[in-house]
Amino acid sequence: MRTERTATEASPEHGSRSARGLTALLTTAMAFSMMQLFLLGALGPRLVDRLGLSATELGLTTTVGFGTAALLSPVGGRIVDRAGPRRSLVALLVLSAVALGLVCAAPGAGLLLVAVALGGVPQALANPATNKAILAAVPAARRGAVTGTKQSGVQLGAFAAGLPLATVAGLVGWRGAVGAAAGAALLAAVWAWRSLPADPVVDRRTGRPATGPERSGAADSVAGASGGPVAWLAGFSLFLGAGIASVNTYLVLFGVQRLGMGPAVAGALIAVLGVAGIVGRIGWSRAAVPGRAEWLPGGLAAGAVGAAALLAAAPYAPPLVWAAAVAVGVCAVSGNAVSMVLVLQRSAPGRAGRDSARVAAGFFAGFAVGPPLFGRLAESGRHEVGWGLVAAEFAVAAAVAVTWAVRDRRTRTAVGR
């Protein structure tokens, strides 16, 4: 007769507290994985002024950071599958702190680019590590909700960069604000080390826990019958990321230079986008149940086309920029969270880290490509043309997602027969 309970067999109240704690930690990790680049966007006008950066150089910081993340993501996925979520999350947070510290110390564009390149490493680890933790500890019925909440951590980082830290920058300078973020990342690393269970022993050949197979939300036969969504989701994420990155990098600068906003007010646009993204990611991820989830990426990307149109019209009706920030958060930003829910629903056992990394690599590649293209247009004052380019990127993302959803439905219907 057993006299002890395992962690997963503890009381419902204890299990609920543990689930909330895990969700909070994963959300925090996602926030810090991209905090650096949100800060560069929110502090863009100050960096242009204090470090003498051009608009193109500001966009290049995003390209370097996400280019590094895109290149390292496939490797990062394999590392996470073998190292486990605890070690991976601690490494993610420590590297985020180091990268933020280098940004804080940067005297010019050179060290700034080194810092953002290093910041690409935690980005490459973030989705594989957090998704792996969810598969290991969260029941299948709750994975969509937890995934949406932890993905909203990215937008929590955007909110923190756009309002609290931008406000701190106005009081103590931008270096003080970035230094405070670095210290907070170190504290989060200690939290992860102390609160997460030890990583399981992993079979190096399969990437699966040696004590038993890791399971996704979908059966192996369903994953195989679908034809595999990972390549399609990576393509969708490429174009979605290109559009989102342009908005993240240039929205504040657009507000200051084209709409006549002050830096603090324009920084609030990123905060508004962040809050809308949090609400959208949580809401749409909860709605992303099998049968509906497949159609959501295309619909959300189509909605993002309208958001880009609002940005193009903002010089003629400035209040539209606020509606556009909300729409980008609810539609474009939420599409990435839904794609991660689909990965968890369809990944084969032992491949969650690698599949997450492949989709994330497409997203990061889009982030690397988008801002330099927009930056050229911004430097020549053609912001409206730039927002038209963003609308086209979102439209291609919608087309890719809808094409896959149609093919997937046909394939699954044929198998069902």
C-alpha positions in Angstrom: 0.0 0.0 0.0 1.4 3.4 -1.1 1.8 6.0 1.7 3.2 8.8 -0.4 1.9 10.9 -3.3 3.9 12.0 -6.3 3.9 15.6 -7.3 1.3 15.0 -10.0 -0.9 13.1 -7.5 -1.0 15.8 -4.9 -4.2 17.5 -3.8 -6.2 19.5 -6.4 -5.3 22.7 -4.6 -1.6 21.9 -4.6 -1.8 20.9 -8.3 -3.6 24.2 -9.2 -0.9 26.2 -7.4 1.8 24.3 -9.2 0.1 24.9 -12.5 -0.2 28.6 -11.9 3.4 28.8 -10.8 4.6 27.0 -13.9 2.5 29.2 -16.2 3.9 32.3 -14.5 7.5 31.1 -14.9 7.0 30.2 -18.5 5.3 33.5 -19.2 8.2 35.3 -17.6 10.8 33.4 -19.6 9.0 34.2 -22.9 9.0 37.9 -21.9 12.7 38.0 -21.3 13.6 36.0 -24.4 12.6 39.0 -26.5 12.8 41.9 -24.0 16.0 43.2 -25.6 14.5 43.8 -29.0 11.3 45.4 -27.6 13.5 47.7 -25.6 15.4 48.7 -28.7 12.2 49.5 -30.5 10.6 51.4 -27.5 13.9 53.3 -26.9 14.5 53.8 -30.6 14.2 57.6 -30.7 16.6 57.9 -27.7 19.1 55.5 -29.4 19.0 57.4 -32.6 19.7 60.6 -30.8 22.3 59.4 -28.2 24.2 56.8 -30.1 23.8 58.4 -33.5 22.1 55.4 -35.1 20.3 55.8 -38.5 16.9 54.3 -39.1 18.5 51.5 -41.1 21.0 50.7 -38.3 18.1 50.5 -35.9 16.4 48.0 -38.2 19.7 46.1 -38.5 19.7 45.4 -34.8 16.5 43.4 -35.3 17.9 41.7 -38.3 21.0 40.5 -36.4 19.1 39.4 -33.4 16.4 37.4 -35.2 18.8 36.2 -37.9 20.9 34.6 -35.1 17.8 33.1 -33.6 16.6 31.7 -36.9 20.0 30.1 -37.6 20.3 28.6 -34.1 16.7 27.5 -33.7 17.1 24.0 -35.2 20.1 23.4 -33.0 18.3 24.8 -30.0 15.4 22.5 -30.5 17.7 19.4 -30.4 19.5 20.8 -27.4 16.2 21.3 -25.5 15.0 17.8 -26.4 18.2 16.4 -24.8 19.0 18.8 -22.0 15.5 19.2 -20.7 13.4 22.3 -19.9 14.9 23.2 -16.6 18.5 23.6 -17.8 17.3 25.2 -21.0 15.1 27.8 -19.2 17.9 28.7 -16.8 20.4 29.2 -19.6 17.8 31.3 -21.5 17.3 33.7 -18.6 21.1 34.0 -17.8 21.9 34.7 -21.5 19.1 37.3 -21.6 20.6 39.1 -18.6 24.1 39.1 -20.2 22.8 40.4 -23.5 20.8 43.2 -21.8 24.0 44.0 -19.8 25.9 44.4 -23.0 23.2 46.7 -24.5 23.4 48.8 -21.3 27.2 49.2 -21.8 27.2 49.7 -25.6 29.0 53.0 -26.6 27.8 52.7 -30.2 26.4 50.5 -32.9 29.3 47.9 -32.8 28.8 46.5 -29.3 25.0 46.9 -29.7 25.0 44.5 -32.6 27.1 42.0 -30.6 24.6 42.2 -27.8 21.6 41.6 -30.0 23.4 38.7 -31.7 23.9 37.1 -28.3 20.2 37.8 -27.5 19.3 35.6 -30.4 20.3 32.5 -28.4 17.6 32.8 -25.7 15.1 33.5 -28.5 16.1 30.2 -30.1 15.6 28.3 -26.8 12.4 30.0 -25.8 9.6 28.2 -27.7 11.2 24.7 -27.6 12.0 24.9 -23.8 8.6 26.3 -22.8 6.6 23.9 -25.1 8.7 21.0 -23.7 7.8 22.0 -20.2 4.1 22.1 -21.0 4.1 18.7 -22.6 5.9 17.3 -19.5 3.7 18.8 -16.8 0.3 20.0 -18.2 -2.6 17.7 -19.0 -3.6 17.7 -22.7 -7.0 19.4 -22.0 -5.2 22.5 -20.5 -2.3 22.8 -22.9 -4.0 25.3 -25.2 -4.8 27.7 -22.4 -1.3 27.4 -20.9 0.4 27.8 -24.3 -1.6 31.0 -25.0 -0.8 32.4 -21.6 2.9 31.7 -21.8 3.0 33.0 -25.4 1.4 36.2 -24.2 4.7 36.7 -22.2 6.3 38.0 -25.3 3.7 40.8 -25.3 4.1 41.3 -21.6 7.7 42.1 -22.5 6.5 44.5 -25.1 4.2 46.2 -22.5 7.1 46.4 -20.0 9.4 47.9 -22.6 6.8 50.4 -23.9 5.5 51.8 -20.6 7.3 51.0 -17.3 10.8 50.8 -18.7 10.3 53.7 -21.1 9.2 55.7 -18.1 12.2 54.7 -16.1 14.4 55.7 -19.1 12.8 59.2 -18.9 13.8 59.4 -15.3 17.2 57.8 -15.0 18.3 57.4 -18.7 18.0 54.5 -21.1 21.0 52.7 -19.7 19.5 52.6 -16.3 16.3 51.1 -17.7 18.1 48.4 -19.6 20.3 47.6 -16.5 17.1 47.2 -14.4 15.8 44.7 -17.0 19.1 42.7 -16.9 18.9 42.4 -13.1 15.3 41.2 -13.3 16.3 38.5 -15.8 18.9 37.2 -13.3 16.3 37.0 -10.6 14.1 35.0 -12.9 16.9 32.6 -13.6 17.2 31.8 -9.9 13.4 31.3 -9.7 13.6 28.8 -12.6 16.4 26.8 -11.0 14.7 26.7 -7.6 11.2 25.9 -8.7 11.5 23.5 -11.7 12.0 19.8 -11.1 15.2 18.1 -12.3 15.3 17.2 -15.9 14.6 13.6 -16.8 17.2 11.3 -18.2 16.8 11.3 -22.0 17.5 8.7 -24.6 20.1 10.4 -26.8 19.0 8.5 -30.0 15.3 9.4 -29.8 15.2 12.5 -27.7 12.5 10.9 -25.5 12.6 10.6 -21.7 14.1 7.2 -20.8 11.4 6.7 -18.2 8.5 6.9 -20.7 7.4 8.5 -23.9 6.5 12.1 -24.1 3.1 12.5 -25.6 1.6 15.4 -27.6 -2.1 16.2 -27.7 -2.6 14.2 -30.9 -2.2 10.6 -31.7 0.7 9.5 -33.8 -1.7 8.4 -36.6 -3.3 11.8 -36.7 0.0 13.6 -36.9 1.1 11.4 -39.7 -2.3 11.6 -41.5 -2.2 15.4 -41.5 0.9 15.5 -43.8 2.8 17.4 -41.2 1.9 21.0 -40.5 5.4 22.1 -39.4 6.8 23.2 -42.9 3.6 25.1 -43.6 3.5 26.8 -40.2 7.2 27.8 -40.7 6.3 29.4 -44.0 3.3 31.1 -42.5 5.4 32.3 -39.6 8.1 33.7 -42.0 5.7 36.2 -43.6 3.8 36.9 -40.4 7.1 37.6 -38.6 8.3 40.0 -41.3 5.2 42.2 -40.8 5.2 42.1 -37.0 8.9 42.9 -36.8 8.4 46.0 -38.9 5.6 47.2 -36.6 7.6 46.5 -33.5 10.7 48.2 -34.7 9.3 51.3 -36.4 5.9 52.0 -34.8 7.4 54.3 -32.1 9.7 56.1 -34.6 6.7 56.5 -37.0 4.7 58.1 -34.2 7.5 60.5 -33.4 8.7 61.4 -36.9 5.4 61.2 -39.0 2.6 61.8 -36.5 4.4 64.4 -34.2 4.0 62.4 -31.0 6.4 62.8 -28.0 8.7 59.8 -27.3 6.8 58.8 -24.2 3.4 59.0 -25.9 4.7 57.1 -28.9 6.3 54.5 -26.6 2.8 53.9 -25.2 1.8 52.5 -28.6 4.1 49.5 -27.9 2.4 49.1 -24.5 -1.0 49.2 -26.2 0.1 46.6 -28.8 1.5 44.5 -25.9 -1.8 44.5 -23.9 -3.8 43.7 -27.0 -1.4 40.9 -27.8 -1.8 39.4 -24.4 -5.5 39.3 -24.6 -5.5 38.0 -28.1 -3.0 35.3 -27.5 -4.8 34.0 -24.5 -8.2 34.2 -26.1 -7.4 32.7 -29.5 -5.3 29.9 -28.0 -8.2 28.9 -25.8 -10.4 28.8 -28.9 -7.8 26.8 -30.9 -9.4 23.3 -30.4 -8.8 20.6 -33.0 -11.1 21.3 -36.0 -11.0 25.0 -35.4 -7.3 25.7 -34.7 -6.4 24.8 -38.3 -8.4 27.8 -39.7 -7.4 30.4 -37.2 -3.9 31.4 -38.5 -5.3 32.3 -41.9 -8.1 34.3 -40.4 -5.9 36.2 -38.0 -3.4 37.0 -40.7 -6.2 38.4 -42.9 -7.3 40.6 -40.0 -3.7 41.8 -39.7 -3.9 43.1 -43.3 -6.6 45.5 -42.1 -4.3 46.6 -39.2 -1.6 47.5 -41.7 -4.1 49.5 -43.8 -5.0 51.5 -40.7 -1.3 52.4 -40.1 -1.0 53.6 -43.7 -4.0 55.8 -43.2 -2.8 57.2 -39.8 -0.9 60.2 -41.3 -4.2 61.5 -42.5 -6.2 60.5 -39.4 -3.7 60.2 -36.5 -6.1 58.5 -34.0 -6.1 55.5 -36.3 -2.6 54.6 -35.1 -4.1 53.5 -31.7 -6.7 51.3 -33.4 -4.0 49.8 -35.6 -1.8 49.0 -32.6 -4.7 47.1 -31.0 -5.5 45.3 -34.2 -1.9 44.2 -34.7 -1.9 42.7 -31.2 -5.2 40.9 -31.5 -4.6 39.6 -35.0 -1.0 39.4 -36.1 0.7 38.7 -32.8 -2.0 36.1 -31.8 -1.3 34.1 -35.0 2.1 33.0 -33.6 0.5 31.7 -30.4 -2.0 29.7 -32.4 0.7 28.2 -34.5 2.4 26.9 -31.3 -0.8 25.4 -30.1 -1.0 23.5 -33.5 2.6 22.3 -33.0 1.7 20.8 -29.6 -1.4 19.2 -31.0 0.4 17.6 -33.9 4.0 16.9 -32.8 5.1 13.3 -32.6 6.5 11.9 -29.3 9.9 13.2 -28.5 9.9 15.9 -31.2 8.2 18.8 -29.5 11.4 20.7 -29.1 12.6 20.3 -32.7 9.2 20.9 -34.3 8.7 24.1 -32.1 12.2 25.2 -33.2 11.5 24.8 -36.9 8.3 26.9 -36.7 10.1 29.4 -34.6 13.0 29.6 -37.1 10.6 30.7 -39.8 9.2 33.3 -37.5 12.6 34.6 -36.6 13.7 34.6 -40.2 10.8 36.9 -41.0 11.8 39.2 -38.1 15.3 39.4 -39.6 14.1 40.2 -43.1 11.2 42.6 -42.5 12.8 45.7 -40.7 15.6 46.4 -43.1 13.1 46.5 -46.0 10.9 48.9 -44.1 13.9 50.9 -42.9 14.9 51.9 -46.4 11.4 53.2 -47.0 11.3 55.0 -43.6 14.6 56.8 -44.3 13.1 58.3 -47.5 9.9 59.3 -45.7 7.7 56.7 -47.5 6.1 55.3 -44.4 2.8 54.7 -46.1 4.5 52.5 -48.7 6.2 50.6 -45.9 2.9 49.8 -44.3 1.7 48.7 -47.7 4.6 46.2 -47.7 3.6 45.0 -44.3 0.0 44.5 -45.5 1.4 42.4 -48.4 3.5 40.3 -46.0 0.4 39.6 -43.9 -1.6 38.7 -47.0 0.9 36.1 -48.1 0.9 34.6 -44.6 -2.9 34.3 -44.8 -2.7 32.6 -48.2 -0.1 30.0 -46.9 -2.2 29.3 -43.8 -5.5 28.9 -45.7 -3.8 26.7 -48.3 -2.5 24.3 -45.7 -5.8 24.2 -43.8 -7.7 23.2 -47.0 -5.1 20.5 -47.8 -5.2 19.3 -44.2 -9.0 19.0 -44.2 -8.9 17.0 -47.4 -6.2 14.7 -46.2 -7.9 14.0 -42.8 -11.2 13.4 -44.5 -9.7 10.9 -46.9 -8.0 9.0 -44.0 -11.3 9.0 -42.1 -12.9 7.2 -44.9 
